[in-house]
């Protein structure tokens, strides 16, 4: 078990390295929405042939549920570090950021497992349940199997958006009882306060994002109704106009929450972050259009103007390194370009973080 003091000197060195590689957006992509949409529509983001040799692997995460992962192994897998990746809302293992990060990690010498959150990536048939934003038990089950069955000695876990919330919650729940093999956690644009993120998503400025998410969530209910007759009822979907209504009608009761507010409170990772005892990288843009920066004041003992200017710093928990560039959007961070790496700055910092901790 991990009971040792945080590797302060190591994380100090990582912080110093990150300060030497600040995020600089292109002049035409300085707005959070432009960053977010630019990353989504970026041409040549990945090539499908990059993943044709990946192994499909089913993980049993509870008695009635499996999740599908796509794994890429180094020839000497048990001697290499492994990166396990979790995507965001209605994403999948084939989301561009998942594929691109996996390719970079593999090139850097890591094993890589991209995991579909329950129901995502065409896996609705693998579980009679839905999914919610705090299913940290699924992440724990995947990690434990990789430790017990595969004998992997060093595992990093990375999450994007909602996946970032899941893995931060998992790390906080572990506390000082985390598996010795869990080497580090990386969260990019994590939705650590689900109520705050929901409220921001439902504002007028985010109408397009909101409608897009809601469309796919409603479509999933219809798919589940066909797969599991009698368990789901899609007849009232046309009355649901907001994400909050959807969560209150379908998600909260499906998982035994008292209501939507109870769900948001219990599934959010924010209360768990100060309990984390493994090296953790937390990366979020201040102009993220979908995840507000404000809730982070809870783990920073309040923001000052100077703290916002200092974009690389430790949280109140010294195990957590915060990077909060002024720009970058949501799971985007399209940079003006740097020598030796592509424009996707956050993905490159994720790899740097894992590499730094692997080489210690």
N, C-alpha and C positions, 0 to 999 in steps of 0.2 A: 504494500500500500504506500501511497505518497504521503508522508508525514513531515518531510523535510521543509526547511525554510525556502522561500522562493529564490530562484537563481537570480538575485538582484543584479549582480555584476553582468551576467549574461544579458538580461533584458535591458540593462543600461546601454550595453554595446549595440543591441538591436535598435534601440531608440536612436542612438547616435547615428547609426547607419541609415535609418529611415529619414532623419533630418537632412542627410546629405542627398536624398533622392526625393525632394518635394514634388507634389502633384502640380503640374502646370498645364492647364487646359489650352486648346487652340483658341485663338481670338474669336473665332466664329462659334465656339461651343462653350461659352462661359455660363450659360443659364442651365439650371438643374433639369428642366424639361428637355432642352436640346441635348444635353448629355445623355439623359435616359433614353430618349428616342433614337439618338444617334448610335448608341451602342446596340440597340435592338435591331436597327436596320443596316448595320455596318456590313458592307459587301466583303465577301471572302473571309468571313469570320472563322469558318472551319470547313473541313472537307470530309464528307461522309466516309470516304475510304480510310480515314484515320482510325476508325473504330471497328472495322470489320472483323478483327481478330479478338475482340473483347469477349470474355467468357460471361454468359448469362448465369446468374446465381440467385437462387431463392433462399431468403432468410426467414425462418419461422420466428415471428416477433410476439405472437401470443397463440393461444390454443386454436383460434379459428382464422388467423391472419398470417399471410406471407407478404414480404415485399421483394420486389425484383431489383437486383443490382447488376451492373455491368462492370466487370473487373478486368484490369489489365495487369498482368504479373511480369515482374522481372524474372529472368531465368533462375536466379538464386533468391527467390522471394523471401525466405525466412531469414535472410541476412540483410534485407533492405527495410527501410522505413516505409510505411504505408499511409496514403492520404485517402480518407473517406469523405465524400462530398455529398451534401444535401442541398436540394434546390429550393426555390421559393414557391409562392402560391400558384397553382396550376401550371407549374413548370414540370420538367421531367429530366431523365438522364440525358435526353437529347437537346436540352436547352443549350444555346450557344456558349454561355459562360461556363457550363458544366463540361462540355466537350473541350473547349479551349484550355481551361485550367487543368483538366486531366492530361491533355497532351503535353503541357509544359511540365507538369509534375513527373510524368513518365520519362520525359527527356532528361530531367534532372536526376533520375535514378530511383524514383519512388515507385512502389506498387500503387495502383489507383483503383478505388471502387466508387462508382457513381451510383447512388441509391435513389430509387423512386420512392417518394413519400406514398403512403397508402393511397391506392386508387389512381395515382398519376401515371402517365406514360402508357395508358391502355391496360392498366392492371386492376380494373374494377372487379374482375372476377376472382381475384385472389383474397378478397375479404368481404364479408357481408356488411362491414361497418363503413362509415365515412372517415374523414380525417379532420383533425383540428390543429390549431397552431402550437400546441404545447405537448406533442406526443413524444416526449423525451424517452419514454420506455422503449420505443422502437429503436432509437439510436443506441441505447444501452444494449439491447438484444443483439444488434448487428456487431457492435464492438466486442461483446463477450464471445460471440461465436468465432470471430476472427482471432481472438486470443486463444480460446480453448481448442478449436478444431484446426486452425491454420498455424498456430504457434508463432504468430507474428509478434516480434519483440518490441516494436516501436510504432505507435499509431497516432497520426494526427487526424483531427476531424475538422472539416471546413463546412460552413453553411452560408447560404446567400438568402437575404431577406427573411422570409418565414423560417427557412431552414436554419438561419443564424440564430433565431429565437429558440428553436428546438435544442440546438447543441449547447447554447449558453445555459439554458435551463438544466440540461443534463449535467453539465460540468458543475453547476452550483449544487445540484442534488447530491452529487458524489461527495462534495466537500472534501475533507481530508481522507476519504476512503476511496479515492479514485484508483482504478487499476494501475499498477506500476507501468504497464505498457502504454498508457495514455500519455503521450509526450507533449501534446499541445492542442489548442483549440483556436480556430480562426473564424470570425464572424464578419461578413461584409454586408453592410446596409441592413443589419438585423432589426426586426420589428419587435423591440424588447418590451414595449407597452402596447398591447393589442388594442386597448380602448383608444389610446391616443392616435394610433395608426389608422384605426377605423374612422375616427372622427375626421382626421385629415383627408382620408380618401373620399369621404362623402361631401366634402366642400365643393362649391361650384367650380373652382379652378381645376378640380380633378375629375370632372364629369366623364371624360373619355376613358380614363383609367378605370373609374368606378364601374361604368357600364360594361367594359370589357371583362373585368373580373367576375361581375355578377352573371354575365351571359354564360361563361364557362362553368360556374358553380351550379347554375340552374340546369344546365345540360347534363351535368353529372347526376343530379337527382333523377332525371328521366332515365338515364342509363342504368342506375342502380335499381329503379323500380322494375325494369324489364328483367334484370338479372335475379332479383330477389323479390318476387311477387308477394304482396301483403306486408312487406317491411317498410316500404316507402310509398308516399302519396304525393304525386306531383300536381294534383288538381288545383292546389292553391298557389302555385308558383307565380301566376300572373298578378297576384296581389302584392307580391314582394318587390319593393322598389329600391331597397337599400341593402347594403351588406349587413348592417346591424339587424335588420328584419330577418335576413336569411339565417344569420347565426342564432338568433333567438328562436326561430321556428324549427330549424333542422339540427344545427350543431349542438347547442346547449342541451336539449332533451336527449339527444342520441348518446351523449356521454355522461349523463347524470348530473349536469350542472343545474343549479337552481334557476338560472336564467342567463341572459347574455352578459350581464355585468359580472356575475359569478364566474362565467367562462373566461372572460377577458382577464379578470384578476388572477385566477388560478393558473391559467395557461401562459401568462407573461413571464419572461425570464428576468425582468428587472429586479424583483426582490431577491433573486438567487445570485446575482453577479458578485456581490461582496463575499459570497461563500466559496467562490472558485479558488482552488488550490493547485491548478496546473497552469503553466504559462499560456496566456491567452492574448491574442491580437484582436482588437475591436476596431473596425474601420467603418466610419460613416461620414458622409458629406454633410456640411451644414446647410446646403441648399437642396437636400433630398426632398423631392416633391411628395413622397409617399410615407416616409418615416420621419417624424419630427425629432429634432435634436434636443428639444427641451427636457424630455424625461431623463436625459443623462445627468442632469443636475443632481439626481438622487444618488448617483454613485461618485459624483465629484464634489459633494458637499457644497453645491452651488457653483455656478459659473461666474467668473469675473470677466471683464473685457480682455484682460491680459491673458487669461486662460484660453479664451477663444482665439486669440492671436497665436498662441503657442499651440500648434496643431499636432504635436507629438508629446504626449505626457502620460503619466500613470494615473489610473483611477485611485480612489481611496483604498482599494484593494491593490497591493503592489504586485500581484500576480497578473494584473490586467493592464496591458499597454493600449492606450487610446490614441487613435489617429483620426483627426476630424478636419480634413481640408475644407476650406471655405466653399470650394466648388467640387463637382463630381457627380451630382445627380444620384439616382438609385441604381445600384449594381451596374455602374457605368464606368466612370473615371477614365474617360477617353483623354489621353494626354497629347500634348503638342508633339511628342516624340522624344525618345531618348536613345542614345547610342547603345547598341547591343540588345535592345528589347523592343517589343512591339508597343502599340499605343495603349494597351489595356493595363494601366498602372496598378490597380488593386490586385489583379491576378498575379502580377509580377511580385508585389510585396508579399502576397500569401506564400509564394514559392520561396522567397528570400527568408521569411520567418521560419518555415519548416527546415530549410537548409541550415540556417544558423543554429537551430536547436539540435539538429542531427549531428552537426560537427562539433558540438561542445565536448 
